[in-house]
Structures are given as C-alpha cells and as structure tokens.
Amino acid sequence: MTNDSTAERTAILAERTPEPLVVPPKVAWRLLGCGNTHGYQLIADGELQSYTDGRSRRITMASIREYIARRVASADAATPSTARRSALQHNHRVLDGLAPRAS
C-alpha cells in the first residue's frame, strides 16, 4: 500500500466524518491555543457558549468560530491603513537614519 492510497482514504474519511457540533473544553482550548484559565474565563465572559451534560462540559463549535471571527474583525479594524503604515515606516527609517539623504 502506498502513501497515496493512505492519503486518499484519509481524505475520503474526512469528507464522510461530520464535524462535531460540540467539543469538550480540552479540545476547545487546543483549537483556540489557550489554557484552562483563559478558556473558562471566555465562558464566564459570555464569549463562548457551553452547557453541562451530566458532569461533562461541552462548548459549541459555532461559538468557537464566532469568537475567532470577532477577534479577527477587531484585529482588522485596529490595523492601520496602507497609507498610514507607509508613513509610519518612513518615519521609522528617518528616525533610524536609514532614509536616503537628499543631494
């Protein structure tokens, strides 16, 4: 069996396997790249939706996606425009003495 057929089987299984609607905290934290303290704070702050099923907590994948989308949108809004960025870069070059000198 070659790697190609293994890759093909993996791709087929990925297509057939539905994405979970909810995940346990450990999986959610791994997806978000955070630890327990920050993750549970996100739940307490209402940033992530969760519920308990018996003694197990579950976090909705939709709320994880929405949280990421909000963070990306706020980061995009905080990014300076291209013209402003160019001016800032020019100012840094001048301050560092790297700007070309006028003849």
Beta strands, then each sheet from edge to edge (+ up, - down):
strand 1: 22-23
strand 2: 50-53
strand 3: 56-60
sheet 1: 1+ 3- 2+
end
